[in-house]
Amino acid sequence: MDAIDRVDGDRQEARMKLSVVIPSYRSERWVARAIRSALAEGVAERNVIVVEDGVLDGTSTVVQATGARLISLPQNGGAPHARNLGLAQVDTDYVMFLDADDYVENGLLAGLLGALEREGADVAIGPWVYDGEDRERGMLRQAPVLDNGARIFHWIMHAFFPPCCIAWRTDAVRAIGGWDERLRKDQDGELMIRALVRGLEVAICSEGNGVYWQHDSPHRVTKAQIRDVMYAADVVFEQLEGWVRSRLANGTGQDDRFALGRFCCKTAWVAYAYGDSVAGAQWAAKAREFGFRNRGYNYRSALLASFLGIRISSRIKAGTRSVYRRIAQR
């Protein structure tokens, strides 16, 4: 990655108003790149806050050499805990939570801040790309303009956006409770769903991009067991169920009810794919409760299940890079 040498007027504004919180667990190999990318975008050194989640490698030495602020925890407490500790130190209007192995480039932070301020929004979503070790750089992904209801189910069924392309109004993310420290999986997804169901305003930015870096380290914060995947799905479902039922009580929300059932069906497929038949059956029952009686969550999965059944079909799809497999592994 090439450093951005010129800090223009917009990025000077970013220096005053945005902090970047970086949870770091055994990340000495990547964390300097994440820090340098934020500094190159105009964030002041004191507003780059690295929370070392357990003193287990040379992360502290690397961070201190960059001038960023460092909080070192003697024991690993998990990424949500580290992010919340960093959030407590933020004194700027806006904040980004940047994983230690990801980075930002091409004016993303100035673009996110501009979108937040122009629209008076609580959260801004910008472009991002996949990149990583032994893989080609992916295509640029841009969030569509949607209302909160449509965005909820677009997010959980079609396309998520990683923390490296999202900035928050600091008061807004604090008001909804920050990161859920119970979760080991889909932490960013749960936070966004919670924000959307509570009515936070979303702005879309088209400038710059975040880079979501892929690698095979066993210490990635996104590594988790199927029980963690299912627990995160339960937490997200609780958020969505309350929101959908409130809309139904107001005489709206029939489409949302069906969409929630579809989410439950997809989650059943994930459970069956990883050998958890009990959870699979429970999620399938939830899908039917919300009016979704298809055996698959889309046309292809329904067609496959009509011939082979859900259990066998889910195992076949688990051997491919299908959408729900990517969701389960991200």
C-alpha positions in Angstrom: 0.0 0.0 0.0 1.3 3.5 -0.9 1.0 6.1 1.7 -1.0 9.2 0.9 1.4 12.1 1.1 -0.9 15.1 0.6 -3.3 16.0 3.4 -5.8 18.4 2.0 -8.4 20.6 3.7 -10.9 17.8 4.1 -8.4 15.6 5.8 -7.3 18.4 8.1 -11.0 18.4 9.2 -10.7 14.6 9.7 -7.7 15.2 11.9 -9.9 17.2 14.3 -13.1 15.2 14.3 -12.4 11.4 13.9 -10.7 8.8 16.0 -9.8 5.3 14.9 -10.0 2.5 17.5 -7.9 -0.6 16.6 -8.3 -3.8 18.6 -5.1 -5.8 18.3 -4.7 -9.5 19.2 -1.3 -11.0 18.2 -1.2 -8.4 15.4 2.4 -7.2 15.3 2.7 -8.3 11.7 -0.2 -6.0 10.4 -1.0 -3.3 13.0 1.6 -0.7 11.8 0.0 -0.8 8.3 -3.5 -0.1 9.9 -2.1 2.8 12.0 -0.1 4.3 9.1 -3.2 4.2 6.8 -5.2 6.2 9.4 -2.4 8.7 9.9 -2.1 9.1 6.1 -5.8 10.0 5.9 -5.3 12.8 8.4 -6.2 11.3 11.8 -4.0 12.8 14.6 -1.6 10.4 16.3 -3.4 10.8 19.7 -6.7 9.8 18.0 -5.4 6.5 16.8 -6.1 4.3 19.8 -4.7 0.7 19.7 -6.0 -1.6 22.4 -3.6 -4.5 22.7 -5.9 -7.4 23.7 -3.4 -9.4 25.8 0.4 -8.8 25.8 1.4 -11.9 23.7 3.7 -10.6 21.0 5.7 -7.5 20.0 2.6 -5.4 19.2 3.4 -2.7 21.8 6.8 -2.0 20.4 5.4 -1.7 16.9 2.6 0.7 18.1 4.9 2.9 20.1 7.1 3.4 17.1 4.2 4.9 15.2 3.2 7.5 17.8 -0.4 6.1 18.2 -1.9 5.8 21.7 -1.6 2.3 23.2 -3.7 0.6 25.8 -2.3 -2.8 26.8 -4.4 -5.4 28.5 -2.6 -8.1 30.5 -5.1 -10.8 29.4 -7.2 -11.4 26.3 -10.8 -10.1 26.8 -12.1 -10.3 23.2 -12.4 -7.8 20.4 -15.7 -6.3 21.5 -14.3 -5.6 24.9 -11.2 -4.0 23.4 -13.3 -1.9 21.1 -15.4 -0.6 24.0 -12.3 0.3 26.0 -11.1 2.2 23.1 -14.4 3.9 22.6 -14.4 5.1 26.2 -11.2 7.0 25.3 -12.6 8.8 22.3 -13.1 12.5 22.6 -13.8 13.3 18.9 -17.2 13.6 17.3 -16.8 10.5 15.1 -15.1 7.1 15.4 -14.1 4.2 13.2 -13.3 0.7 14.5 -10.5 -0.6 12.3 -9.3 -4.2 12.7 -5.6 -4.5 13.0 -5.2 -6.5 9.8 -7.3 -4.1 7.7 -6.6 -0.6 6.4 -8.1 2.5 4.7 -7.0 4.4 1.6 -7.8 6.9 -1.1 -9.6 9.4 1.1 -12.1 7.1 2.7 -12.1 8.9 6.1 -12.7 12.4 4.6 -15.5 10.9 2.5 -17.2 9.3 5.5 -17.0 12.4 7.5 -18.3 14.5 4.7 -21.3 12.2 4.3 -22.0 12.1 8.1 -22.0 15.9 8.3 -23.8 16.7 5.1 -26.7 14.4 6.0 -26.6 14.7 9.8 -26.3 11.0 10.0 -25.3 8.6 12.8 -23.3 6.1 10.7 -21.7 6.3 7.3 -20.9 3.3 5.0 -18.3 3.6 2.3 -16.7 1.4 -0.4 -14.5 -1.6 0.4 -12.5 -4.4 -1.3 -11.3 -7.8 -0.4 -7.5 -8.3 -0.5 -5.0 -10.6 1.2 -2.3 -13.1 1.1 -2.3 -15.4 -2.0 -5.4 -13.8 -3.5 -6.2 -11.3 -6.2 -7.6 -7.9 -5.0 -11.4 -8.0 -5.3 -13.8 -5.7 -6.9 -14.9 -2.4 -5.3 -18.1 -2.9 -3.3 -20.4 0.0 -2.8 -23.4 0.2 -0.4 -26.7 0.9 -2.1 -29.0 3.7 -0.9 -31.8 2.0 1.1 -34.1 2.8 4.0 -33.4 1.0 7.3 -35.9 -1.8 6.8 -34.6 -2.7 3.4 -31.0 -2.4 4.6 -31.5 -4.8 7.5 -32.4 -7.7 5.2 -30.1 -6.7 2.4 -27.3 -6.8 5.1 -28.1 -10.2 6.5 -29.1 -11.9 3.3 -27.0 -10.4 0.6 -24.1 -8.1 1.5 -22.4 -7.1 4.7 -19.9 -4.2 5.0 -16.9 -4.6 7.3 -15.8 -2.1 10.0 -13.0 -0.8 7.8 -15.5 1.1 5.6 -17.8 2.4 8.4 -17.6 5.5 10.6 -20.0 6.3 13.5 -21.1 9.4 15.3 -19.5 8.7 18.7 -22.5 9.7 20.7 -24.8 7.5 18.6 -22.7 4.3 19.0 -22.5 4.9 22.7 -26.2 5.5 23.0 -27.0 2.1 21.6 -24.7 0.4 24.0 -21.5 0.0 22.0 -20.2 -3.5 21.1 -21.9 -6.6 22.6 -19.1 -8.3 24.6 -21.0 -11.6 24.7 -20.3 -12.2 21.1 -17.4 -14.0 19.5 -19.0 -14.0 16.0 -20.7 -11.4 13.8 -20.0 -8.7 16.2 -20.1 -5.9 13.6 -23.2 -7.3 12.0 -25.1 -7.4 15.3 -24.0 -3.8 16.0 -25.3 -2.6 12.7 -28.6 -4.5 12.9 -29.1 -3.0 16.4 -28.4 0.5 15.0 -30.8 0.0 12.1 -33.7 -1.3 14.2 -33.3 1.6 16.6 -33.6 4.1 13.8 -30.1 5.5 13.4 -29.7 7.5 10.3 -27.4 6.0 7.6 -25.3 8.0 5.0 -23.6 6.5 2.0 -20.1 7.5 0.9 -18.6 6.9 -2.5 -15.1 8.2 -1.8 -12.0 6.1 -1.1 -12.2 2.5 0.3 -11.4 0.2 3.1 -9.4 -2.9 2.6 -10.7 -6.1 4.2 -7.5 -8.2 4.5 -7.8 -12.0 4.4 -5.2 -14.3 5.8 -4.9 -17.7 7.4 -3.7 -16.7 10.9 -5.5 -18.7 13.6 -5.6 -15.5 15.7 -8.0 -13.6 13.4 -10.8 -12.2 15.5 -13.3 -13.6 13.0 -12.4 -17.2 13.7 -15.1 -18.9 15.6 -16.9 -22.2 16.2 -20.4 -23.1 14.9 -21.8 -22.6 18.4 -20.6 -19.0 18.3 -22.2 -18.6 14.9 -25.5 -19.9 16.2 -25.3 -17.8 19.4 -24.7 -14.6 17.3 -27.6 -15.6 15.1 -29.8 -15.9 18.2 -28.8 -12.4 19.3 -29.5 -10.9 15.9 -32.8 -12.7 15.7 -33.9 -11.2 19.1 -33.3 -7.7 17.6 -35.2 -8.5 14.4 -38.1 -10.3 16.1 -38.9 -7.4 18.3 -38.7 -4.9 15.4 -40.8 -7.1 13.1 -43.5 -7.7 15.7 -43.8 -4.0 16.5 -44.3 -3.3 12.8 -46.9 -6.0 12.5 -48.8 -4.5 15.5 -48.9 -1.2 13.6 -50.4 -2.9 10.6 -47.3 -2.9 8.5 -44.3 -5.3 8.3 -45.8 -8.3 6.4 -42.9 -8.2 4.0 -40.5 -7.9 6.9 -42.1 -11.0 8.5 -41.5 -13.0 5.4 -37.9 -11.7 5.2 -37.2 -12.7 8.8 -38.5 -16.2 8.0 -36.1 -16.4 5.1 -33.2 -15.4 7.4 -34.3 -18.2 9.7 -34.3 -20.6 6.8 -30.8 -19.6 5.8 -29.6 -19.9 9.4 -31.0 -23.5 9.5 -29.0 -24.3 6.4 -25.8 -23.0 8.1 -26.5 -25.1 11.2 -27.2 -28.3 9.1 -24.1 -27.7 7.0 -21.9 -27.8 10.1 -23.6 -30.8 11.6 -25.9 -29.2 14.2 -29.2 -30.9 13.4 -30.9 -29.7 16.6 -30.2 -26.0 15.8 -31.1 -26.6 12.2 -34.5 -28.0 13.1 -35.1 -25.1 15.6 -34.3 -22.5 12.9 -36.4 -24.3 10.3 -39.4 -24.1 12.8 -38.8 -20.4 13.3 -38.9 -19.9 9.5 -42.3 -21.5 9.3 -43.5 -19.5 12.3 -42.8 -16.3 10.3 -44.5 -17.6 7.2 -41.5 -18.9 5.2 -42.3 -22.4 4.2 -39.8 -22.9 1.4 -37.1 -25.5 2.0 -34.5 -23.2 0.6 -33.7 -19.5 1.2 -33.4 -18.8 -2.5 -34.3 -20.5 -5.8 -31.1 -22.6 -6.1 -31.2 -23.9 -2.5 -34.9 -24.6 -2.8 -34.4 -26.6 -6.0 -31.5 -28.6 -4.5 -33.4 -29.3 -1.3 -36.4 -30.6 -3.4 -34.3 -33.4 -4.7 -31.9 -34.1 -1.8 -33.4 -32.6 1.3 -32.0 -29.8 3.5 -29.4 -31.8 5.4 -27.7 -33.3 2.4 -28.1 -30.2 0.3 -26.6 -28.0 3.0 -23.5 -30.2 3.3 -23.0 -30.1 -0.5 -23.2 -26.3 -0.5 -20.9 -26.1 2.5 -18.2 -27.6 0.2 -18.6 -24.5 -2.1 -18.0 -20.8 -1.4 -21.7 -20.1 -1.1 -23.1 -17.0 0.3 -24.1 -18.4 3.7 -20.7 -20.2 4.0 -18.9 -16.9 3.6 -21.2 -15.3 6.2 -20.5 -18.1 8.6 -16.8 -17.7 8.1 -16.4 -14.0 8.0 
